[in-house]
Amino acid sequence: MNKIEIKYCTKCRWLMRSAWMAQELLTTFDGDLDEVSLQPGEGGKFEIIANGQMIWSRKEMGRFPEITELKQVVRNAIAPDKDLGCIDRKKAKQEELE
């Protein structure tokens, strides 16, 4: 069972951002996710947890994830063999240039 939790600060008004990210994950990982939950909180919190393991913290990273970045870390946590199509090809091309 794959579960994603998005914990967000209500005082910071991050509900819409959280809901958009949840929708993107549900669309991208259709069939791979059993549950995505939004959990309101306080204190500037924005955390994403996959199967009980924190995979993103705004406080630790100093920023919100780009949606492509979020999809990659979620994929790595729940479905490492899943092809993300153009997201993976773009990343591979950037790595070649470096």
C-alpha positions as CSV (number, residue, x, y, z in Angstrom):
1,M,0.0,0.0,0.0
2,N,1.5,3.3,-1.1
3,K,0.5,6.3,0.9
4,I,1.5,10.0,0.5
5,E,0.9,12.6,3.2
6,I,1.2,16.3,2.6
7,K,1.4,18.3,5.8
8,Y,1.0,22.0,5.3
9,C,0.6,25.2,7.3
10,T,-2.9,26.6,7.3
11,K,-1.8,30.0,8.6
12,C,0.6,30.3,5.6
13,R,-2.3,29.6,3.3
14,W,-0.7,26.6,1.6
15,L,-3.8,24.6,1.1
16,M,-4.1,25.4,-2.6
17,R,-0.4,24.5,-3.3
18,S,-0.9,21.2,-1.3
19,A,-4.1,20.3,-3.2
20,W,-2.5,21.0,-6.5
21,M,0.5,18.8,-5.7
22,A,-1.8,16.1,-4.5
23,Q,-3.7,16.2,-7.8
24,E,-0.5,16.1,-9.8
25,L,0.7,13.0,-7.9
26,L,-2.7,11.3,-8.2
27,T,-2.6,11.8,-11.9
28,T,1.0,10.8,-12.5
29,F,0.9,7.8,-10.2
30,D,-2.5,6.5,-11.2
31,G,-2.6,2.9,-10.1
32,D,0.5,3.2,-7.9
33,L,-0.9,5.3,-5.1
34,D,-3.5,3.9,-2.7
35,E,-3.9,7.1,-0.7
36,V,-3.0,10.8,-0.7
37,S,-3.9,12.8,2.3
38,L,-3.7,16.5,3.1
39,Q,-3.0,17.2,6.8
40,P,-3.4,20.8,8.0
41,G,-1.0,22.1,10.6
42,E,0.9,25.3,11.7
43,G,4.4,26.6,12.1
44,G,5.3,27.0,8.5
45,K,5.2,23.3,8.0
46,F,5.3,21.9,4.5
47,E,6.3,18.2,4.5
48,I,5.7,15.3,2.1
49,I,5.8,11.8,3.6
50,A,5.8,8.6,1.4
51,N,5.0,5.4,3.2
52,G,6.0,6.9,6.6
53,Q,9.3,8.4,5.4
54,M,9.8,12.1,4.9
55,I,10.9,12.8,1.4
56,W,10.5,16.6,1.4
57,S,10.6,19.3,4.1
58,R,10.4,22.9,3.1
59,K,12.3,23.9,6.3
60,E,15.1,21.5,5.6
61,M,15.4,22.2,1.9
62,G,14.7,25.9,2.2
63,R,12.1,25.9,-0.6
64,F,9.1,24.1,-2.1
65,P,9.8,21.4,-4.6
66,E,9.3,22.0,-8.3
67,I,6.6,19.6,-9.4
68,T,8.9,17.6,-11.6
69,E,11.3,17.3,-8.7
70,L,8.5,16.1,-6.4
71,K,7.4,13.5,-8.9
72,Q,10.9,12.1,-9.1
73,V,11.4,11.8,-5.3
74,V,7.9,10.3,-5.0
75,R,8.7,7.8,-7.8
76,N,12.0,6.9,-6.1
77,A,10.1,6.2,-2.9
78,I,7.1,4.2,-4.2
79,A,7.7,3.0,-7.8
80,P,11.5,3.2,-8.6
81,D,11.0,1.4,-12.0
82,K,8.3,3.8,-13.2
83,D,9.2,5.8,-16.3
84,L,8.3,9.5,-15.9
85,G,8.6,10.1,-19.6
86,C,9.8,13.6,-20.5
87,I,10.8,14.3,-16.9
88,D,13.4,11.5,-17.0
89,R,14.6,12.3,-20.5
90,K,15.1,16.0,-19.6
91,K,17.1,15.1,-16.4
92,A,19.2,12.6,-18.4
93,K,20.0,15.2,-21.0
94,Q,21.0,17.8,-18.3
95,E,23.3,15.2,-16.7
96,E,25.0,14.5,-20.1
97,L,25.7,18.2,-20.4
98,E,27.4,18.4,-17.0
